[in-house]
Amino acid sequence: DAGYPGGREGGCASEPPAGCGPRALRQLRSEPAVGRMPASFTVRDVFAAAGLLFRGPVEWPAAVEERRPGVYVIALTSNPDDPAPDIELECIPEAERTRWLAEQTVLYIGRATHALRGRLAQFYRHEYGKSAPHRGGQAVIPLKCRRWVYWAATDSPIKAESQMINAFFDKVRKLPYANRRR
């Protein structure tokens, strides 16, 4: 496991590429666009906004066997009530840096109108910058920190995703890091 020295959950690879590391994180946190965020909106809060009981987590990119439609959240913690851990960002594309929400554990909120397992499998194999198979949320892919996947089956994934994103936006006043639209 290439976890963060000291074993912090958010962790990152122990040998960051040039230009990445603690100094890069400090610079990123000090950029005006990042600013001070409201208290963390937890994974549990996000699912509660849609009235859903969630399952998981599994660590990215472990398979999720749910065959029904639903919604999912990619997060920085394995505990749905925890705030965001301090992590070291590595190799995040310049275009994504202004979107980083340092104090938010939720990275992305997504939906699957068919089987969740299939949609998440598409996400796992997506290559950053490509248009398919899962362009939405692709800013999660270049992150080297540990990521966790939570999900809930629902017959109304479009409605549930909208409720979840809107609740996050109402609390934080920004979209989750890897979401691009409400």
N, C-alpha and C positions, 0 to 999 in steps of 0.2 A: 504494500500500500504506500503510495506516494503522498502520505498525509502531511499536514502542516507540522513543522517542528513544535513539539509541545502537545501534540494531539488535539488541538482545537477542532471542533466538528467542521467548521467552515472550510478549513484547510486548503492547501494548494500544493502543487508539485514542489518537491524539496529543492529542485534546481531550476529556478525560473530563467527563461531566456533573457538576453540582454535587454535592458530598458523596462523590465518588469521587476516587481519586488516591493518591499515595504516603502521605499521612497516613492515609487509610482503610485501606491495606494494613498499615501499622504497627499500627493499632488492632486490626485483625483478627488479626494474628499474636500480639498480646499477650493476646487473650482466653483465659481459662483452658481452655475446651473445646478449643482448638486445640493448645496445649501443644507439647512437643518430641516429634517422631515418631522412630521407629527409622530407620535408613538407608533411602534410597529403594528401593522394590521396583520394579524396572525393567519395562518392557514385555517384554523378553526373559524375565525371571524369571516373569512371569505366564503367558506361553505355554508355557514349559518345564514349568510345574506340571501342564499337561494333556498333555505330550509332543507338542506341536504345533509345526511350523515355520510361521512367519507370513509374510505378504506385506505390502507397503506400506512406508512409509506414503503416504497421500495427504492433502493438506490439506483439512480440513473446509471446505466441503461438496462436495468433488470426488466424482464418481461412482466407485463400485467396481463393476467388471463381473463379479464372481464370481456365477455362477448356481447354485452348490451351497449347501446349508445350511452353517452354521459359527458361529464366534464372532468377536467383534471387541472392540477396545479403543480407547477415545478417550483420548489422552494429550496432554501439554503439550510433548513434544519430537519432533523428526523423527529423532533417533538413538535406537534402542531400548535403548541401554545408558546413556544419559545420566540423571543425576538431574534433579529438577525445577528449572527455571530460576526465577530471581526474577521474579515478574510483579506487575503492578499489577492489582488486581481492580476491575472497574467494574460498577456496577449489579447486583450480586448481591443477590437478594432477601434481606431480613432473615432469613427462615425458613431459608435455606440457609447462612448464614454460620458457624454453629457446626459444620457438617459439613466445612468446608474443611480439607484436609490440606496445609499449606504445603510440606512437604518430599517430597511424593509426586507423581510424574509421571503416574501412571495416574488418570484421572478417572472412567472408567466401563468396566465389563466387561459385554458383552451377547451375546445369541445370536440366531440366525436359524434357525428350523426349516424354512424354505423358502429361497429364494434370498437370499444376503447382500445383493446389490445392491438388492433390493426393500425389505428391512428397513432398510437404511441410508438409502434414499431417503425412507422414512416418517419416520425420525428427523430428517433434514435439514428436512423441511417441517412438522414438529410445532411447535405454538405453545405456549410455556410456559404452564402452568396448565390446559391442555385435557386431556381424558381420552383423546383419540385423535388421531393414529394411533400414537403412540409415547410413552406416559406415562413408562415406565421410562427413567431417565437424563436426564429433562428438565432437571435442574439444570445440565447442560452448556450448554444453549441460551443463557441470558442472559450467559454469559461473553464478553467482548470480546477475549480473548487468542487467539492462534493455537492451533488444536487440530489433532491429527493422528490419522488413522484407520489402524489395523493390523487385519488379519484373517487367519483360517485356515479353510479348508474342512474340515469333518468330518461324518461320518455320525452322530455322537453329540453334537450341540451342547448339549443339556441337561446331559449328564454333564461335558463339557468346561468349560462355563461354571461349573458348581458347583465343579469342581476348581480353576479359576482364582480364583474369589472366595474359596474356603476357604483357599487358599495365601496370598492377599493378607492375609486376616484373621489367619491364624496368624502372619504376619511383623509386621504393622503393629498388630494388635489393634483395628482398625476396618475398616469396609467402605470401598471406594473412595468418593470424594466424592459421586458421583451414583448409586451403588447404594443401594437401600433395604432389601434383604433378601438373605440368604445362599441 
